[in-house]
Amino acid sequence: MNENPLSETIWTDLAVGVPAILGALCFLTAMVAVNRVRDALGRTNTMSVATGLGMVFFILAAFAHVTVEHGFTWVNLGEVLIAIFATFFVVTIASMTIARAVFMSDTPLDPDTDTRDLDE
């Protein structure tokens, strides 16, 4: 049995479960949206936002789980803040790089996609 009595309450289950479910919903929404977009450039744009937000929710769920099981520490909070910053940084740079590669490869784009800003 766990030594921490708070680990078995509904509030701790919610603190861990709600961010995890929200993260999963972000990825599910991204999957549905990607299947509705008609070109690679739009798919890249759709995935980047949902992936970044979903990962942040998963990081928060992991932090809540560790905090419930082992207690709060400043080191864990620092790790979470670094992980969230790194997630935003990596997702932003990766999505811009992939979108630029898609644009430069001359893949067919949907006629509704406006690329005037990318030509400059």
SEZAMAR-156028 format. One record per residue (C-alpha): residue number from 1; residue in three letters; x, y negated, z negated. Coordinates in Angstrom, 2 decimals, m for minus. Each point is the difference from the previous one (the first is absolute). Layout:
N
<node><pos>NUM</pos><code>ALA</code><u>X</u><v>Y</v><w>Z</w></node>
...
END
This chain:
120
<node><pos>1</pos><code>MET</code><u>0.00</u><v>0.00</v><w>0.00</w></node>
<node><pos>2</pos><code>ASN</code><u>1.17</u><v>m3.51</v><w>0.74</w></node>
<node><pos>3</pos><code>GLU</code><u>1.28</u><v>m2.12</v><w>m2.91</w></node>
<node><pos>4</pos><code>ASN</code><u>m1.54</u><v>m3.21</v><w>1.33</w></node>
<node><pos>5</pos><code>PRO</code><u>m3.73</u><v>m0.13</v><w>m0.90</w></node>
<node><pos>6</pos><code>LEU</code><u>m0.65</u><v>m2.72</v><w>2.59</w></node>
<node><pos>7</pos><code>SER</code><u>0.97</u><v>2.33</v><w>2.83</w></node>
<node><pos>8</pos><code>GLU</code><u>m3.28</u><v>1.88</v><w>m0.29</w></node>
<node><pos>9</pos><code>THR</code><u>m2.44</u><v>m2.89</v><w>0.13</w></node>
<node><pos>10</pos><code>ILE</code><u>m2.17</u><v>m1.11</v><w>2.87</w></node>
<node><pos>11</pos><code>TRP</code><u>1.78</u><v>m3.36</v><w>0.13</w></node>
<node><pos>12</pos><code>THR</code><u>3.36</u><v>1.52</v><w>0.73</w></node>
<node><pos>13</pos><code>ASP</code><u>m1.53</u><v>2.24</v><w>2.65</w></node>
<node><pos>14</pos><code>LEU</code><u>m1.49</u><v>m3.10</v><w>1.61</w></node>
<node><pos>15</pos><code>ALA</code><u>3.28</u><v>m1.92</v><w>m0.25</w></node>
<node><pos>16</pos><code>VAL</code><u>1.73</u><v>2.73</v><w>1.98</w></node>
<node><pos>17</pos><code>GLY</code><u>m2.84</u><v>1.19</v><w>2.20</w></node>
<node><pos>18</pos><code>VAL</code><u>m1.44</u><v>m3.27</v><w>1.29</w></node>
<node><pos>19</pos><code>PRO</code><u>3.24</u><v>m1.28</v><w>1.58</w></node>
<node><pos>20</pos><code>ALA</code><u>0.69</u><v>3.46</v><w>1.45</w></node>
<node><pos>21</pos><code>ILE</code><u>m3.46</u><v>0.17</v><w>1.55</w></node>
<node><pos>22</pos><code>LEU</code><u>0.31</u><v>m3.56</v><w>1.33</w></node>
<node><pos>23</pos><code>GLY</code><u>3.34</u><v>0.91</v><w>1.57</w></node>
<node><pos>24</pos><code>ALA</code><u>m1.52</u><v>3.07</v><w>1.63</w></node>
<node><pos>25</pos><code>LEU</code><u>m2.89</u><v>m2.11</v><w>1.30</w></node>
<node><pos>26</pos><code>CYS</code><u>2.48</u><v>m2.44</v><w>1.54</w></node>
<node><pos>27</pos><code>PHE</code><u>1.65</u><v>2.84</v><w>1.90</w></node>
<node><pos>28</pos><code>LEU</code><u>m3.38</u><v>1.44</v><w>1.02</w></node>
<node><pos>29</pos><code>THR</code><u>m1.13</u><v>m3.40</v><w>1.25</w></node>
<node><pos>30</pos><code>ALA</code><u>3.23</u><v>m0.36</v><w>1.95</w></node>
<node><pos>31</pos><code>MET</code><u>m0.49</u><v>3.42</v><w>1.59</w></node>
<node><pos>32</pos><code>VAL</code><u>m3.52</u><v>m0.87</v><w>1.13</w></node>
<node><pos>33</pos><code>ALA</code><u>1.07</u><v>m3.43</v><w>1.26</w></node>
<node><pos>34</pos><code>VAL</code><u>2.96</u><v>1.40</v><w>1.93</w></node>
<node><pos>35</pos><code>ASN</code><u>m2.29</u><v>2.40</v><w>1.82</w></node>
<node><pos>36</pos><code>ARG</code><u>m2.25</u><v>m2.89</v><w>1.04</w></node>
<node><pos>37</pos><code>VAL</code><u>2.73</u><v>m2.28</v><w>1.34</w></node>
<node><pos>38</pos><code>ARG</code><u>0.71</u><v>0.52</v><w>3.67</w></node>
<node><pos>39</pos><code>ASP</code><u>3.68</u><v>m0.91</v><w>0.37</w></node>
<node><pos>40</pos><code>ALA</code><u>3.30</u><v>0.67</v><w>m1.76</w></node>
<node><pos>41</pos><code>LEU</code><u>0.57</u><v>m3.63</v><w>m0.99</w></node>
<node><pos>42</pos><code>GLY</code><u>m3.35</u><v>m0.18</v><w>m1.79</w></node>
<node><pos>43</pos><code>ARG</code><u>0.63</u><v>3.33</v><w>m1.69</w></node>
<node><pos>44</pos><code>THR</code><u>3.30</u><v>m1.23</v><w>m1.36</w></node>
<node><pos>45</pos><code>ASN</code><u>m1.68</u><v>m3.11</v><w>m1.36</w></node>
<node><pos>46</pos><code>THR</code><u>m2.81</u><v>2.01</v><w>m1.57</w></node>
<node><pos>47</pos><code>MET</code><u>2.31</u><v>2.47</v><w>m1.74</w></node>
<node><pos>48</pos><code>SER</code><u>2.37</u><v>m2.52</v><w>m1.53</w></node>
<node><pos>49</pos><code>VAL</code><u>m2.49</u><v>m1.77</v><w>m2.26</w></node>
<node><pos>50</pos><code>ALA</code><u>m1.77</u><v>3.11</v><w>m1.26</w></node>
<node><pos>51</pos><code>THR</code><u>3.25</u><v>1.87</v><w>m0.57</w></node>
<node><pos>52</pos><code>GLY</code><u>1.52</u><v>m2.79</v><w>m2.06</w></node>
<node><pos>53</pos><code>LEU</code><u>m3.09</u><v>m0.48</v><w>m2.15</w></node>
<node><pos>54</pos><code>GLY</code><u>m0.54</u><v>3.74</v><w>m0.45</w></node>
<node><pos>55</pos><code>MET</code><u>3.57</u><v>0.53</v><w>m1.16</w></node>
<node><pos>56</pos><code>VAL</code><u>m0.31</u><v>m2.81</v><w>m2.55</w></node>
<node><pos>57</pos><code>PHE</code><u>m3.08</u><v>1.69</v><w>m1.46</w></node>
<node><pos>58</pos><code>PHE</code><u>1.87</u><v>3.32</v><w>m0.21</w></node>
<node><pos>59</pos><code>ILE</code><u>2.94</u><v>m1.71</v><w>m1.74</w></node>
<node><pos>60</pos><code>LEU</code><u>m2.41</u><v>m1.56</v><w>m2.53</w></node>
<node><pos>61</pos><code>ALA</code><u>m1.64</u><v>3.38</v><w>m0.60</w></node>
<node><pos>62</pos><code>ALA</code><u>3.41</u><v>1.57</v><w>m0.63</w></node>
<node><pos>63</pos><code>PHE</code><u>0.91</u><v>m2.83</v><w>m2.39</w></node>
<node><pos>64</pos><code>ALA</code><u>m3.27</u><v>0.48</v><w>m1.90</w></node>
<node><pos>65</pos><code>HIS</code><u>0.64</u><v>3.74</v><w>m0.24</w></node>
<node><pos>66</pos><code>VAL</code><u>3.56</u><v>m0.45</v><w>m1.31</w></node>
<node><pos>67</pos><code>THR</code><u>m1.15</u><v>m2.67</v><w>m2.45</w></node>
<node><pos>68</pos><code>VAL</code><u>m2.76</u><v>2.22</v><w>m1.37</w></node>
<node><pos>69</pos><code>GLU</code><u>2.27</u><v>3.03</v><w>m0.35</w></node>
<node><pos>70</pos><code>HIS</code><u>3.17</u><v>m1.67</v><w>m1.31</w></node>
<node><pos>71</pos><code>GLY</code><u>m1.00</u><v>m3.49</v><w>m1.11</w></node>
<node><pos>72</pos><code>PHE</code><u>0.80</u><v>m3.40</v><w>1.45</w></node>
<node><pos>73</pos><code>THR</code><u>3.60</u><v>m0.95</v><w>0.71</w></node>
<node><pos>74</pos><code>TRP</code><u>1.40</u><v>m3.07</v><w>1.68</w></node>
<node><pos>75</pos><code>VAL</code><u>2.22</u><v>2.21</v><w>2.14</w></node>
<node><pos>76</pos><code>ASN</code><u>m3.05</u><v>1.70</v><w>1.51</w></node>
<node><pos>77</pos><code>LEU</code><u>m1.64</u><v>m3.35</v><w>0.64</w></node>
<node><pos>78</pos><code>GLY</code><u>3.16</u><v>m1.22</v><w>1.73</w></node>
<node><pos>79</pos><code>GLU</code><u>0.10</u><v>3.13</v><w>2.14</w></node>
<node><pos>80</pos><code>VAL</code><u>m3.64</u><v>m0.53</v><w>0.99</w></node>
<node><pos>81</pos><code>LEU</code><u>0.59</u><v>m3.62</v><w>0.96</w></node>
<node><pos>82</pos><code>ILE</code><u>3.05</u><v>0.96</v><w>2.06</w></node>
<node><pos>83</pos><code>ALA</code><u>m1.96</u><v>2.81</v><w>1.68</w></node>
<node><pos>84</pos><code>ILE</code><u>m2.88</u><v>m2.34</v><w>0.88</w></node>
<node><pos>85</pos><code>PHE</code><u>2.37</u><v>m2.63</v><w>1.38</w></node>
<node><pos>86</pos><code>ALA</code><u>1.89</u><v>2.64</v><w>1.99</w></node>
<node><pos>87</pos><code>THR</code><u>m3.26</u><v>1.41</v><w>1.37</w></node>
<node><pos>88</pos><code>PHE</code><u>m1.13</u><v>m3.39</v><w>1.28</w></node>
<node><pos>89</pos><code>PHE</code><u>3.44</u><v>m0.70</v><w>1.43</w></node>
<node><pos>90</pos><code>VAL</code><u>0.38</u><v>3.36</v><w>1.74</w></node>
<node><pos>91</pos><code>VAL</code><u>m3.57</u><v>0.11</v><w>1.35</w></node>
<node><pos>92</pos><code>THR</code><u>0.28</u><v>m3.53</v><w>1.37</w></node>
<node><pos>93</pos><code>ILE</code><u>3.35</u><v>0.50</v><w>1.71</w></node>
<node><pos>94</pos><code>ALA</code><u>m0.92</u><v>3.47</v><w>1.30</w></node>
<node><pos>95</pos><code>SER</code><u>m3.33</u><v>m1.10</v><w>1.45</w></node>
<node><pos>96</pos><code>MET</code><u>1.56</u><v>m3.04</v><w>1.70</w></node>
<node><pos>97</pos><code>THR</code><u>2.76</u><v>2.17</v><w>1.45</w></node>
<node><pos>98</pos><code>ILE</code><u>m2.40</u><v>2.65</v><w>1.26</w></node>
<node><pos>99</pos><code>ALA</code><u>m2.38</u><v>m2.61</v><w>1.45</w></node>
<node><pos>100</pos><code>ARG</code><u>2.86</u><v>m1.74</v><w>1.78</w></node>
<node><pos>101</pos><code>ALA</code><u>1.21</u><v>3.33</v><w>1.40</w></node>
<node><pos>102</pos><code>VAL</code><u>m3.51</u><v>0.82</v><w>1.24</w></node>
<node><pos>103</pos><code>PHE</code><u>m0.28</u><v>m3.40</v><w>1.67</w></node>
<node><pos>104</pos><code>MET</code><u>3.45</u><v>0.21</v><w>1.60</w></node>
<node><pos>105</pos><code>SER</code><u>m0.66</u><v>3.52</v><w>1.36</w></node>
<node><pos>106</pos><code>ASP</code><u>m2.79</u><v>m1.28</v><w>2.27</w></node>
<node><pos>107</pos><code>THR</code><u>m2.55</u><v>2.50</v><w>m1.23</w></node>
<node><pos>108</pos><code>PRO</code><u>m3.49</u><v>m0.66</v><w>1.31</w></node>
<node><pos>109</pos><code>LEU</code><u>m1.91</u><v>m2.35</v><w>m2.28</w></node>
<node><pos>110</pos><code>ASP</code><u>m3.70</u><v>m0.42</v><w>m0.45</w></node>
<node><pos>111</pos><code>PRO</code><u>m1.30</u><v>m2.93</v><w>2.12</w></node>
<node><pos>112</pos><code>ASP</code><u>m1.35</u><v>m1.61</v><w>m3.19</w></node>
<node><pos>113</pos><code>THR</code><u>3.50</u><v>m0.14</v><w>m1.53</w></node>
<node><pos>114</pos><code>ASP</code><u>1.40</u><v>m3.52</v><w>0.27</w></node>
<node><pos>115</pos><code>THR</code><u>3.81</u><v>0.07</v><w>0.26</w></node>
<node><pos>116</pos><code>ARG</code><u>0.70</u><v>m3.63</v><w>0.89</w></node>
<node><pos>117</pos><code>ASP</code><u>1.75</u><v>m0.58</v><w>m3.31</w></node>
<node><pos>118</pos><code>LEU</code><u>2.23</u><v>3.03</v><w>0.52</w></node>
<node><pos>119</pos><code>ASP</code><u>1.24</u><v>m1.20</v><w>3.39</w></node>
<node><pos>120</pos><code>GLU</code><u>1.84</u><v>m2.96</v><w>m1.51</w></node>
END
